[in-house]
């Protein structure tokens, strides 16, 4: 079975119902693949692919944006595809290890 948690940290294809609502932040119909940062009851959080600031010179900055669930037409995930599917952050060991655990 597949869960939405499986796509956090992966690059997915997203088809929007109305892409024009993201024009002001530089997202247009030519951009279809996004890195998923998280999700909540409102929608899915995506990494902005190339947000620029223009103070004296252009500078790329890290940014995330929210796509509400009612604007998502389709999401396509690529399991095991190199460059698109990355190890899940939920599969990491958490806690302390003793010498006995590391042998």
Backbone atoms as SQL, in Angstrom:
CREATE TABLE atoms (id INTEGER PRIMARY KEY, chain TEXT, resi INTEGER, resn TEXT, atom TEXT, x REAL, y REAL, z REAL);
INSERT INTO atoms VALUES
  (1, 'A', 1, 'UNK', 'N', 0.833, -1.174, 0.000),
  (2, 'A', 1, 'UNK', 'CA', 0.000, 0.000, 0.000),
  (3, 'A', 1, 'UNK', 'C', 0.878, 1.239, 0.000),
  (4, 'A', 2, 'UNK', 'N', 0.426, 2.290, -0.614),
  (5, 'A', 2, 'UNK', 'CA', 1.167, 3.531, -0.729),
  (6, 'A', 2, 'UNK', 'C', 0.492, 4.611, 0.106),
  (7, 'A', 3, 'UNK', 'N', 1.288, 5.386, 0.842),
  (8, 'A', 3, 'UNK', 'CA', 0.784, 6.497, 1.642),
  (9, 'A', 3, 'UNK', 'C', 1.443, 7.792, 1.200),
  (10, 'A', 4, 'UNK', 'N', 0.777, 8.904, 1.444),
  (11, 'A', 4, 'UNK', 'CA', 1.333, 10.196, 1.050),
  (12, 'A', 4, 'UNK', 'C', 2.654, 10.480, 1.754),
  (13, 'A', 5, 'UNK', 'N', 2.864, 9.917, 2.941),
  (14, 'A', 5, 'UNK', 'CA', 4.137, 10.107, 3.638),
  (15, 'A', 5, 'UNK', 'C', 5.307, 9.621, 2.793),
  (16, 'A', 6, 'UNK', 'N', 5.049, 8.670, 1.895),
  (17, 'A', 6, 'UNK', 'CA', 6.105, 8.093, 1.062),
  (18, 'A', 6, 'UNK', 'C', 6.679, 9.071, 0.047),
  (19, 'A', 7, 'UNK', 'N', 5.989, 10.180, -0.226),
  (20, 'A', 7, 'UNK', 'CA', 6.511, 11.127, -1.224),
  (21, 'A', 7, 'UNK', 'C', 7.218, 12.318, -0.605),
  (22, 'A', 8, 'UNK', 'N', 7.188, 12.445, 0.720),
  (23, 'A', 8, 'UNK', 'CA', 7.901, 13.558, 1.356),
  (24, 'A', 8, 'UNK', 'C', 9.395, 13.373, 1.117),
  (25, 'A', 9, 'UNK', 'N', 10.038, 14.412, 0.588),
  (26, 'A', 9, 'UNK', 'CA', 11.458, 14.345, 0.261),
  (27, 'A', 9, 'UNK', 'C', 11.735, 13.838, -1.133),
  (28, 'A', 10, 'UNK', 'N', 10.697, 13.488, -1.885),
  (29, 'A', 10, 'UNK', 'CA', 10.861, 13.003, -3.261),
  (30, 'A', 10, 'UNK', 'C', 10.416, 14.061, -4.264),
  (31, 'A', 11, 'UNK', 'N', 10.845, 13.905, -5.485),
  (32, 'A', 11, 'UNK', 'CA', 10.396, 14.761, -6.580),
  (33, 'A', 11, 'UNK', 'C', 9.216, 14.073, -7.247),
  (34, 'A', 12, 'UNK', 'N', 8.104, 14.810, -7.386),
  (35, 'A', 12, 'UNK', 'CA', 6.894, 14.263, -7.988),
  (36, 'A', 12, 'UNK', 'C', 6.409, 15.173, -9.112),
  (37, 'A', 13, 'UNK', 'N', 5.596, 14.608, -9.977),
  (38, 'A', 13, 'UNK', 'CA', 4.912, 15.363, -11.025),
  (39, 'A', 13, 'UNK', 'C', 3.569, 15.804, -10.459),
  (40, 'A', 14, 'UNK', 'N', 3.249, 17.090, -10.586),
  (41, 'A', 14, 'UNK', 'CA', 1.957, 17.588, -10.116),
  (42, 'A', 14, 'UNK', 'C', 1.255, 18.295, -11.256),
  (43, 'A', 15, 'UNK', 'N', 0.008, 17.907, -11.471),
  (44, 'A', 15, 'UNK', 'CA', -0.865, 18.544, -12.453),
  (45, 'A', 15, 'UNK', 'C', -1.880, 19.382, -11.674),
  (46, 'A', 16, 'UNK', 'N', -1.867, 20.696, -11.907),
  (47, 'A', 16, 'UNK', 'CA', -2.749, 21.616, -11.192),
  (48, 'A', 16, 'UNK', 'C', -4.056, 21.818, -11.953),
  (49, 'A', 17, 'UNK', 'N', -5.114, 22.073, -11.217),
  (50, 'A', 17, 'UNK', 'CA', -6.379, 22.443, -11.858),
  (51, 'A', 17, 'UNK', 'C', -6.281, 23.851, -12.429),
  (52, 'A', 18, 'UNK', 'N', -5.650, 24.775, -11.683),
  (53, 'A', 18, 'UNK', 'CA', -5.492, 26.159, -12.139),
  (54, 'A', 18, 'UNK', 'C', -4.097, 26.645, -11.801),
  (55, 'A', 19, 'UNK', 'N', -3.179, 26.546, -12.747),
  (56, 'A', 19, 'UNK', 'CA', -1.787, 26.946, -12.532),
  (57, 'A', 19, 'UNK', 'C', -1.640, 28.459, -12.443),
  (58, 'A', 20, 'UNK', 'N', -2.590, 29.207, -12.982),
  (59, 'A', 20, 'UNK', 'CA', -2.459, 30.665, -13.035),
  (60, 'A', 20, 'UNK', 'C', -2.402, 31.313, -11.649),
  (61, 'A', 21, 'UNK', 'N', -2.912, 30.649, -10.623),
  (62, 'A', 21, 'UNK', 'CA', -2.870, 31.246, -9.287),
  (63, 'A', 21, 'UNK', 'C', -1.447, 31.332, -8.734),
  (64, 'A', 22, 'UNK', 'N', -0.501, 30.658, -9.373),
  (65, 'A', 22, 'UNK', 'CA', 0.891, 30.674, -8.921),
  (66, 'A', 22, 'UNK', 'C', 1.794, 31.520, -9.814),
  (67, 'A', 23, 'UNK', 'N', 1.239, 32.196, -10.806),
  (68, 'A', 23, 'UNK', 'CA', 2.036, 33.035, -11.703),
  (69, 'A', 23, 'UNK', 'C', 2.818, 34.111, -10.960),
  (70, 'A', 24, 'UNK', 'N', 2.213, 34.698, -9.947),
  (71, 'A', 24, 'UNK', 'CA', 2.877, 35.780, -9.208),
  (72, 'A', 24, 'UNK', 'C', 4.137, 35.326, -8.478),
  (73, 'A', 25, 'UNK', 'N', 4.241, 34.052, -8.187),
  (74, 'A', 25, 'UNK', 'CA', 5.453, 33.558, -7.524),
  (75, 'A', 25, 'UNK', 'C', 6.372, 32.825, -8.501),
  (76, 'A', 26, 'UNK', 'N', 6.102, 32.964, -9.778),
  (77, 'A', 26, 'UNK', 'CA', 6.989, 32.416, -10.792),
  (78, 'A', 26, 'UNK', 'C', 6.759, 30.970, -11.164),
  (79, 'A', 27, 'UNK', 'N', 5.630, 30.411, -10.809),
  (80, 'A', 27, 'UNK', 'CA', 5.306, 29.031, -11.189),
  (81, 'A', 27, 'UNK', 'C', 4.372, 29.102, -12.387),
  (82, 'A', 28, 'UNK', 'N', 4.756, 28.442, -13.477),
  (83, 'A', 28, 'UNK', 'CA', 3.919, 28.449, -14.673),
  (84, 'A', 28, 'UNK', 'C', 3.731, 27.033, -15.198),
  (85, 'A', 29, 'UNK', 'N', 3.036, 26.913, -16.296),
  (86, 'A', 29, 'UNK', 'CA', 2.683, 25.595, -16.829),
  (87, 'A', 29, 'UNK', 'C', 3.884, 24.790, -17.315),
  (88, 'A', 30, 'UNK', 'N', 5.039, 25.429, -17.458),
  (89, 'A', 30, 'UNK', 'CA', 6.230, 24.692, -17.881),
  (90, 'A', 30, 'UNK', 'C', 6.873, 23.922, -16.729),
  (91, 'A', 31, 'UNK', 'N', 6.511, 24.272, -15.501),
  (92, 'A', 31, 'UNK', 'CA', 7.083, 23.616, -14.328),
  (93, 'A', 31, 'UNK', 'C', 6.092, 22.575, -13.823),
  (94, 'A', 32, 'UNK', 'N', 6.493, 21.331, -13.835),
  (95, 'A', 32, 'UNK', 'CA', 5.587, 20.239, -13.443),
  (96, 'A', 32, 'UNK', 'C', 6.148, 19.347, -12.346),
  (97, 'A', 33, 'UNK', 'N', 7.459, 19.360, -12.125),
  (98, 'A', 33, 'UNK', 'CA', 8.075, 18.489, -11.129),
  (99, 'A', 33, 'UNK', 'C', 8.532, 19.321, -9.929),
  (100, 'A', 34, 'UNK', 'N', 8.204, 18.831, -8.734),
  (101, 'A', 34, 'UNK', 'CA', 8.495, 19.565, -7.515),
  (102, 'A', 34, 'UNK', 'C', 8.989, 18.619, -6.429),
  (103, 'A', 35, 'UNK', 'N', 9.836, 19.160, -5.557),
  (104, 'A', 35, 'UNK', 'CA', 10.278, 18.438, -4.376),
  (105, 'A', 35, 'UNK', 'C', 9.233, 18.641, -3.285),
  (106, 'A', 36, 'UNK', 'N', 8.706, 17.544, -2.749),
  (107, 'A', 36, 'UNK', 'CA', 7.676, 17.605, -1.715),
  (108, 'A', 36, 'UNK', 'C', 8.346, 17.805, -0.360),
  (109, 'A', 37, 'UNK', 'N', 7.943, 18.852, 0.340),
  (110, 'A', 37, 'UNK', 'CA', 8.492, 19.170, 1.651),
  (111, 'A', 37, 'UNK', 'C', 7.599, 18.678, 2.781),
  (112, 'A', 38, 'UNK', 'N', 6.297, 18.541, 2.526),
  (113, 'A', 38, 'UNK', 'CA', 5.373, 18.083, 3.553),
  (114, 'A', 38, 'UNK', 'C', 3.944, 18.228, 3.093),
  (115, 'A', 39, 'UNK', 'N', 3.028, 17.962, 3.996),
  (116, 'A', 39, 'UNK', 'CA', 1.605, 18.103, 3.686),
  (117, 'A', 39, 'UNK', 'C', 0.853, 18.318, 4.984),
  (118, 'A', 40, 'UNK', 'N', -0.334, 18.856, 4.871),
  (119, 'A', 40, 'UNK', 'CA', -1.224, 18.987, 6.017),
  (120, 'A', 40, 'UNK', 'C', -2.661, 18.933, 5.515),
  (121, 'A', 41, 'UNK', 'N', -3.608, 19.265, 6.355),
  (122, 'A', 41, 'UNK', 'CA', -5.018, 19.182, 5.963),
  (123, 'A', 41, 'UNK', 'C', -5.393, 20.228, 4.912),
  (124, 'A', 42, 'UNK', 'N', -4.584, 21.272, 4.768),
  (125, 'A', 42, 'UNK', 'CA', -4.872, 22.317, 3.780),
  (126, 'A', 42, 'UNK', 'C', -4.357, 21.943, 2.391),
  (127, 'A', 43, 'UNK', 'N', -3.174, 21.331, 2.349),
  (128, 'A', 43, 'UNK', 'CA', -2.600, 20.990, 1.054),
  (129, 'A', 43, 'UNK', 'C', -1.221, 20.384, 1.150),
  (130, 'A', 44, 'UNK', 'N', -0.469, 20.513, 0.069),
  (131, 'A', 44, 'UNK', 'CA', 0.859, 19.921, -0.039),
  (132, 'A', 44, 'UNK', 'C', 1.893, 21.043, -0.154),
  (133, 'A', 45, 'UNK', 'N', 2.952, 20.947, 0.637),
  (134, 'A', 45, 'UNK', 'CA', 4.023, 21.937, 0.635),
  (135, 'A', 45, 'UNK', 'C', 5.112, 21.490, -0.338),
  (136, 'A', 46, 'UNK', 'N', 5.472, 22.396, -1.236),
  (137, 'A', 46, 'UNK', 'CA', 6.464, 22.098, -2.276),
  (138, 'A', 46, 'UNK', 'C', 7.618, 23.084, -2.198),
  (139, 'A', 47, 'UNK', 'N', 8.803, 22.620, -2.559),
  (140, 'A', 47, 'UNK', 'CA', 9.947, 23.513, -2.655),
  (141, 'A', 47, 'UNK', 'C', 9.815, 24.329, -3.929),
  (142, 'A', 48, 'UNK', 'N', 9.986, 25.637, -3.808),
  (143, 'A', 48, 'UNK', 'CA', 9.953, 26.490, -4.998),
  (144, 'A', 48, 'UNK', 'C', 11.224, 26.203, -5.790),
  (145, 'A', 49, 'UNK', 'N', 11.105, 25.957, -7.080),
  (146, 'A', 49, 'UNK', 'CA', 12.281, 25.532, -7.860),
  (147, 'A', 49, 'UNK', 'C', 13.325, 26.624, -8.099),
  (148, 'A', 50, 'UNK', 'N', 12.960, 27.912, -8.051),
  (149, 'A', 50, 'UNK', 'CA', 13.947, 28.935, -8.386),
  (150, 'A', 50, 'UNK', 'C', 13.428, 30.325, -8.020),
  (151, 'A', 51, 'UNK', 'N', 13.259, 30.594, -6.746),
  (152, 'A', 51, 'UNK', 'CA', 12.779, 31.909, -6.328),
  (153, 'A', 51, 'UNK', 'C', 13.944, 32.885, -6.307),
  (154, 'A', 52, 'UNK', 'N', 13.774, 34.011, -6.985),
  (155, 'A', 52, 'UNK', 'CA', 14.835, 35.005, -7.086),
  (156, 'A', 52, 'UNK', 'C', 14.449, 36.276, -6.352),
  (157, 'A', 53, 'UNK', 'N', 15.427, 36.911, -5.735),
  (158, 'A', 53, 'UNK', 'CA', 15.251, 38.233, -5.167),
  (159, 'A', 53, 'UNK', 'C', 16.086, 39.197, -6.001),
  (160, 'A', 54, 'UNK', 'N', 15.658, 40.435, -6.130),
  (161, 'A', 54, 'UNK', 'CA', 16.350, 41.368, -7.019),
  (162, 'A', 54, 'UNK', 'C', 16.820, 42.610, -6.272),
  (163, 'A', 55, 'UNK', 'N', 17.632, 42.464, -5.265),
  (164, 'A', 55, 'UNK', 'CA', 18.253, 43.598, -4.590),
  (165, 'A', 55, 'UNK', 'C', 19.665, 43.730, -5.128),
  (166, 'A', 56, 'UNK', 'N', 19.879, 44.716, -5.955),
  (167, 'A', 56, 'UNK', 'CA', 21.147, 44.991, -6.630),
  (168, 'A', 56, 'UNK', 'C', 21.557, 43.894, -7.603),
  (169, 'A', 57, 'UNK', 'N', 21.368, 42.644, -7.256),
  (170, 'A', 57, 'UNK', 'CA', 21.645, 41.546, -8.174),
  (171, 'A', 57, 'UNK', 'C', 20.714, 40.389, -7.848),
  (172, 'A', 58, 'UNK', 'N', 20.514, 39.518, -8.812),
  (173, 'A', 58, 'UNK', 'CA', 19.626, 38.375, -8.599),
  (174, 'A', 58, 'UNK', 'C', 20.289, 37.353, -7.679),
  (175, 'A', 59, 'UNK', 'N', 19.499, 36.837, -6.771),
  (176, 'A', 59, 'UNK', 'CA', 19.987, 35.828, -5.838),
  (177, 'A', 59, 'UNK', 'C', 18.898, 34.786, -5.655),
  (178, 'A', 60, 'UNK', 'N', 19.266, 33.521, -5.814),
  (179, 'A', 60, 'UNK', 'CA', 18.314, 32.431, -5.591),
  (180, 'A', 60, 'UNK', 'C', 18.195, 32.180, -4.093),
  (181, 'A', 61, 'UNK', 'N', 16.954, 32.053, -3.614),
  (182, 'A', 61, 'UNK', 'CA', 16.727, 31.780, -2.198),
  (183, 'A', 61, 'UNK', 'C', 15.844, 30.542, -2.046),
  (184, 'A', 62, 'UNK', 'N', 16.028, 29.841, -0.927),
  (185, 'A', 62, 'UNK', 'CA', 15.186, 28.681, -0.633),
  (186, 'A', 62, 'UNK', 'C', 13.803, 29.161, -0.225),
  (187, 'A', 63, 'UNK', 'N', 12.782, 28.539, -0.759),
  (188, 'A', 63, 'UNK', 'CA', 11.407, 28.887, -0.417),
  (189, 'A', 63, 'UNK', 'C', 10.504, 27.686, -0.647),
  (190, 'A', 64, 'UNK', 'N', 9.438, 27.614, 0.112),
  (191, 'A', 64, 'UNK', 'CA', 8.410, 26.598, -0.047),
  (192, 'A', 64, 'UNK', 'C', 7.086, 27.291, -0.278),
  (193, 'A', 65, 'UNK', 'N', 6.181, 26.637, -0.981),
  (194, 'A', 65, 'UNK', 'CA', 4.849, 27.196, -1.177),
  (195, 'A', 65, 'UNK', 'C', 3.808, 26.103, -1.009),
  (196, 'A', 66, 'UNK', 'N', 2.592, 26.533, -0.678),
  (197, 'A', 66, 'UNK', 'CA', 1.499, 25.615, -0.394),
  (198, 'A', 66, 'UNK', 'C', 0.550, 25.540, -1.574),
  (199, 'A', 67, 'UNK', 'N', 0.236, 24.327, -1.991),
  (200, 'A', 67, 'UNK', 'CA', -0.791, 24.086, -3.012),
  (201, 'A', 67, 'UNK', 'C', -1.968, 23.451, -2.294),
  (202, 'A', 68, 'UNK', 'N', -3.110, 24.120, -2.318),
  (203, 'A', 68, 'UNK', 'CA', -4.273, 23.571, -1.622),
  (204, 'A', 68, 'UNK', 'C', -4.766, 22.320, -2.348),
  (205, 'A', 69, 'UNK', 'N', -5.298, 21.394, -1.571),
  (206, 'A', 69, 'UNK', 'CA', -5.757, 20.124, -2.132),
  (207, 'A', 69, 'UNK', 'C', -6.784, 20.320, -3.244),
  (208, 'A', 70, 'UNK', 'N', -7.606, 21.359, -3.159),
  (209, 'A', 70, 'UNK', 'CA', -8.630, 21.556, -4.185),
  (210, 'A', 70, 'UNK', 'C', -8.050, 22.049, -5.509),
  (211, 'A', 71, 'UNK', 'N', -6.739, 22.303, -5.566),
  (212, 'A', 71, 'UNK', 'CA', -6.098, 22.707, -6.812),
  (213, 'A', 71, 'UNK', 'C', -5.173, 21.609, -7.363),
  (214, 'A', 72, 'UNK', 'N', -5.184, 20.443, -6.760),
  (215, 'A', 72, 'UNK', 'CA', -4.366, 19.327, -7.242),
  (216, 'A', 72, 'UNK', 'C', -5.238, 18.408, -8.083),
  (217, 'A', 73, 'UNK', 'N', -4.871, 18.305, -9.363),
  (218, 'A', 73, 'UNK', 'CA', -5.601, 17.413, -10.265),
  (219, 'A', 73, 'UNK', 'C', -5.030, 16.000, -10.178),
  (220, 'A', 74, 'UNK', 'N', -3.709, 15.901, -10.265),
  (221, 'A', 74, 'UNK', 'CA', -3.013, 14.600, -10.209),
  (222, 'A', 74, 'UNK', 'C', -1.639, 14.770, -9.594),
  (223, 'A', 75, 'UNK', 'N', -1.188, 13.726, -8.917),
  (224, 'A', 75, 'UNK', 'CA', 0.189, 13.634, -8.439),
  (225, 'A', 75, 'UNK', 'C', 0.734, 12.300, -8.915),
  (226, 'A', 76, 'UNK', 'N', 1.922, 12.331, -9.515),
  (227, 'A', 76, 'UNK', 'CA', 2.545, 11.085, -9.954),
  (228, 'A', 76, 'UNK', 'C', 3.898, 10.948, -9.266),
  (229, 'A', 77, 'UNK', 'N', 4.089, 9.828, -8.597),
  (230, 'A', 77, 'UNK', 'CA', 5.325, 9.512, -7.888),
  (231, 'A', 77, 'UNK', 'C', 6.097, 8.475, -8.693),
  (232, 'A', 78, 'UNK', 'N', 7.416, 8.536, -8.624),
  (233, 'A', 78, 'UNK', 'CA', 8.259, 7.604, -9.371),
  (234, 'A', 78, 'UNK', 'C', 9.049, 6.725, -8.398),
  (235, 'A', 79, 'UNK', 'N', 8.455, 5.656, -7.878),
  (236, 'A', 79, 'UNK', 'CA', 9.180, 4.806, -6.933),
  (237, 'A', 79, 'UNK', 'C', 10.442, 4.218, -7.558),
  (238, 'A', 80, 'UNK', 'N', 11.520, 4.338, -6.818),
  (239, 'A', 80, 'UNK', 'CA', 12.822, 3.759, -7.196),
  (240, 'A', 80, 'UNK', 'C', 13.464, 4.409, -8.426),
  (241, 'A', 81, 'UNK', 'N', 12.942, 5.529, -8.918),
  (242, 'A', 81, 'UNK', 'CA', 13.573, 6.205, -10.056),
  (243, 'A', 81, 'UNK', 'C', 14.685, 7.113, -9.544),
  (244, 'A', 82, 'UNK', 'N', 15.894, 6.914, -10.057),
  (245, 'A', 82, 'UNK', 'CA', 17.046, 7.677, -9.612),
  (246, 'A', 82, 'UNK', 'C', 16.830, 9.173, -9.858),
  (247, 'A', 83, 'UNK', 'N', 17.127, 9.970, -8.851),
  (248, 'A', 83, 'UNK', 'CA', 16.965, 11.408, -8.947),
  (249, 'A', 83, 'UNK', 'C', 15.574, 11.913, -8.600),
  (250, 'A', 84, 'UNK', 'N', 14.635, 10.996, -8.365),
  (251, 'A', 84, 'UNK', 'CA', 13.259, 11.373, -8.032),
  (252, 'A', 84, 'UNK', 'C', 12.809, 10.769, -6.704),
  (253, 'A', 85, 'UNK', 'N', 13.269, 9.574, -6.390),
  (254, 'A', 85, 'UNK', 'CA', 12.842, 8.855, -5.190),
  (255, 'A', 85, 'UNK', 'C', 14.023, 8.779, -4.236),
  (256, 'A', 86, 'UNK', 'N', 13.885, 9.413, -3.072),
  (257, 'A', 86, 'UNK', 'CA', 14.971, 9.479, -2.102),
  (258, 'A', 86, 'UNK', 'C', 14.552, 8.763, -0.823),
  (259, 'A', 87, 'UNK', 'N', 15.518, 8.351, 0.001),
  (260, 'A', 87, 'UNK', 'CA', 15.167, 7.668, 1.255),
  (261, 'A', 87, 'UNK', 'C', 14.251, 8.538, 2.113),
  (262, 'A', 88, 'UNK', 'N', 13.299, 7.921, 2.731),
  (263, 'A', 88, 'UNK', 'CA', 12.331, 8.632, 3.565),
  (264, 'A', 88, 'UNK', 'C', 12.976, 9.094, 4.856),
  (265, 'A', 89, 'UNK', 'N', 12.654, 10.314, 5.268),
  (266, 'A', 89, 'UNK', 'CA', 13.155, 10.809, 6.546),
  (267, 'A', 89, 'UNK', 'C', 12.543, 10.051, 7.713),
  (268, 'A', 90, 'UNK', 'N', 11.458, 9.322, 7.485),
  (269, 'A', 90, 'UNK', 'CA', 10.799, 8.561, 8.532),
  (270, 'A', 90, 'UNK', 'C', 11.455, 7.194, 8.751),
  (271, 'A', 91, 'UNK', 'N', 12.371, 6.800, 7.868),
  (272, 'A', 91, 'UNK', 'CA', 13.056, 5.518, 7.998),
  (273, 'A', 91, 'UNK', 'C', 14.364, 5.622, 8.775),
  (274, 'A', 92, 'UNK', 'N', 14.680, 6.793, 9.307),
  (275, 'A', 92, 'UNK', 'CA', 15.937, 6.999, 10.024),
  (276, 'A', 92, 'UNK', 'C', 15.820, 6.462, 11.442),
  (277, 'A', 93, 'UNK', 'N', 16.965, 5.966, 11.956),
  (278, 'A', 93, 'UNK', 'CA', 17.024, 5.541, 13.350),
  (279, 'A', 93, 'UNK', 'C', 17.006, 6.771, 14.241),
  (280, 'A', 94, 'UNK', 'N', 16.233, 6.695, 15.302),
  (281, 'A', 94, 'UNK', 'CA', 16.154, 7.793, 16.259),
  (282, 'A', 94, 'UNK', 'C', 16.512, 7.244, 17.626),
  (283, 'A', 95, 'UNK', 'N', 17.328, 7.971, 18.354),
  (284, 'A', 95, 'UNK', 'CA', 17.676, 7.551, 19.708),
  (285, 'A', 95, 'UNK', 'C', 19.159, 7.298, 19.854),
  (286, 'A', 96, 'UNK', 'N', 19.518, 6.718, 20.966),
  (287, 'A', 96, 'UNK', 'CA', 20.913, 6.445, 21.283),
  (288, 'A', 96, 'UNK', 'C', 21.256, 5.012, 20.923),
  (289, 'A', 97, 'UNK', 'N', 22.528, 4.804, 20.566),
  (290, 'A', 97, 'UNK', 'CA', 23.010, 3.453, 20.292),
  (291, 'A', 97, 'UNK', 'C', 24.119, 3.136, 21.282),
  (292, 'A', 98, 'UNK', 'N', 24.129, 1.912, 21.754),
  (293, 'A', 98, 'UNK', 'CA', 25.201, 1.456, 22.624),
  (294, 'A', 98, 'UNK', 'C', 26.216, 0.722, 21.761),
  (295, 'A', 99, 'UNK', 'N', 27.351, 0.448, 22.327),
  (296, 'A', 99, 'UNK', 'CA', 28.364, -0.318, 21.588),
  (297, 'A', 99, 'UNK', 'C', 27.801, -1.666, 21.153),
  (298, 'A', 100, 'UNK', 'N', 26.961, -2.232, 21.967),
  (299, 'A', 100, 'UNK', 'CA', 26.340, -3.528, 21.675),
  (300, 'A', 100, 'UNK', 'C', 25.452, -3.420, 20.411),
  (301, 'A', 101, 'UNK', 'N', 24.752, -2.271, 20.215),
  (302, 'A', 101, 'UNK', 'CA', 23.889, -2.078, 19.048),
  (303, 'A', 101, 'UNK', 'C', 24.654, -1.892, 17.764),
  (304, 'A', 102, 'UNK', 'N', 25.888, -1.394, 17.828),
  (305, 'A', 102, 'UNK', 'CA', 26.640, -1.091, 16.623),
  (306, 'A', 102, 'UNK', 'C', 27.477, -2.249, 16.128),
  (307, 'A', 103, 'UNK', 'N', 27.528, -3.343, 16.879),
  (308, 'A', 103, 'UNK', 'CA', 28.316, -4.523, 16.448),
  (309, 'A', 103, 'UNK', 'C', 27.573, -5.354, 15.467);
